[in-house]
């Protein structure tokens, strides 16, 4: 358990910093309100559990070893993030009646996690860079999943409510629209940076 403190510190740094999931949650909070973003947030958490399973079992390594798979996965991820950014940028203001079908869903959150390059990079770094329980691989992986999920979920709640609070502060429709646009641009930029590095 010597690496536990380092693992938690690295987990907080990697999982709480701006990235597609965090920025999209803040944007969802700003565009639709915190209450309407809860299902999307739950989807992101479930998606992250799937990502951890993909990394822990080595499935990602097999997928990336397939010829031509990496560009297809990258294109799929980029297309979904651009689509999500468009929906955030064009979301109705909170003062307007919000169409329930336009707000991102639970399944949209799951899908975002599955195509989020930062999620794969962070989980890979955490799972391969630390050993929490020597000689007990299943227990080591289970402990890592529990810690990552705790950090990730706590961070998600903060990002969602920070986004929602920005809109509550900025009741002016022009400022509200500007906040949505800024989050949409930051979301696309975070993916571009993740793909570059």
N, C-alpha and C positions, 0 to 999 in steps of 0.2 A: 504493500500500500504506500510505498515511498513516493510514487509518482502521482498520488491523488491530488495534492495541492497544485502541482504543475498542470495536470490534466484539467482541473476545474478552471484555473487561470486561463489556459489556452482556449478552453471551451467558451468561456465568457467573451474573450477577445474575438474569436472566430465567429461565434454564433450571434453575438449581439451587435456586431458592427454592420453598417449599411450594406445591404445586398438585395437581390431580387425579392426574397420573402419578406424581409423587414420593411423595405421601402414600399412594397405593394400593400402590406398591412397598414402602414401609415397613410398611404394614399386611399385605401378603402375606408379607413376611419374618417379621413377628410372628405371623401366624396359621398359616402353613404351613411356615415355615423357608426359608432362603435357597436351598437346592438345589431345592426344589419351585417356587420363584419364578423360576428362570432362564428357562424357556420363556415365561412371561408377560412378563418383562423384554425378551426378544428380540422379542416381538410389539410391545411399545411402541416399540422402536427402528425396526422396519419400518414401523409406522404413522406414526412421525414423518417418515420418508423420504417417505411418501405425502403427508403434510400439506405438507411443503416443496415437493413437486411441484405440489400444488394451488395453493399461494400463488404460486410462481414462474411458473406458466403463466397465472395470472389466472382459473382456473376458479372459485375461491371468489367473486370479484367477480361473475361471471356467475350463480352460484347465488343469491347474496344479492339480485341484481337481479330475480329472479323473484318475482312477487307471491305472498305467503304462504309463501315458502320459509323465511325466518328463524324464524318461530314453530315450524314443523315441526321444523327442525334443532335448535332450542333444546330443545324438548320431548323429542326423541329422546335428546339428550345428557343431559339431566337424569334421564330415566327410567333410562338405563343406569348412571349414576353411583349413583343411589339403590339400584338392584339390586346393584351391586358392593359398596356399603357394607353392605347387608344380609348378603351372603355373608361379608364380612369379620367383621361383628359376631357372626354365628352359626357361625363356623368352629369345628371341633373343636379342643380344646387340643392343643398339640404332644405332650403326654404321652399323648394318646389316639391310637388308630389313625385315620389320616386317609384318608377316601374320596377316591381319585384324581379322581373325577368332580366333586367339589365344589370343588376348587381351581381358580382362574382359569387359563385356558389361553393358549397362544400367540395364538390368534385373539381371545380376550378382550382381550389387550394391544393387538393391532392395532386392534380396535374402540374401545378406550378412547382411543387417540391420535386416531382419526378424529372422535370426538365431544367431544374435550377443548377447551373454549373458550380456555384459557390457551395451548395449543399454537399455535392460529391467531393469537392476539394477539401472542405472542412472536416467532413466525416473521415475521409481517407487519412488526413493528417493526424487526427485525433486517435483513430483506431490503430494506425501503424506506428505512431510515434511514442506511444505510452503502453506500459504493461502495468495494470493495476493489481492483478492477482496472478502471481507466478505459478506455473504448472497446472492451472485450471482454466483452460481456454474458454469453456462455456460460461463459467462464472465471471471471467474477465470481460467477455463481450456483453453479458447481461448487465453488469455494473456500469460499463461504458454507455450502454443504451439508456439506462435509467438516468444517469447524470446528464447526458446530452439532452434527453427529452425534458428534464427539469429546467435546464438552462434555456433551452430553445423555447419552451412554452412560456416561461417567465418573460423572456425578451419579447416574444410575440405580443403578449398582453400589453407591455409598455409601449411598443411601437403602434399598436392599434389605437390605444387611448391617447397617445401623443398626437397622432393624426387627427383624431376626432376633436381634441381640444383646440387644435389650430383653427378648425372651421367654426367652432363655437365662439372663439375669440373674434374671428373675422366674419362678421355677419354681412358685410358689404358684398353683394354679388360679384363685383369685379375682383375683389381680393379672394373670394372663395374660388372663383374660376382660375385665378392665377395660381393658387395653392395646388389645385388639381393638375394644372399644366406642369408646374415645377416637379411634382411627384412623378408624373408620367415621364418627363425627360430624365429625371434621376434614375428611374427604374430601367430605362433603356441603356443609360450610361453605365449603370452598375453591371449589367450583363456584358456590355462591350468590354469593360475593364476585366471582368472575370475571364472572358474568352481570350483576351490578349495575354494574360499572365497565366 
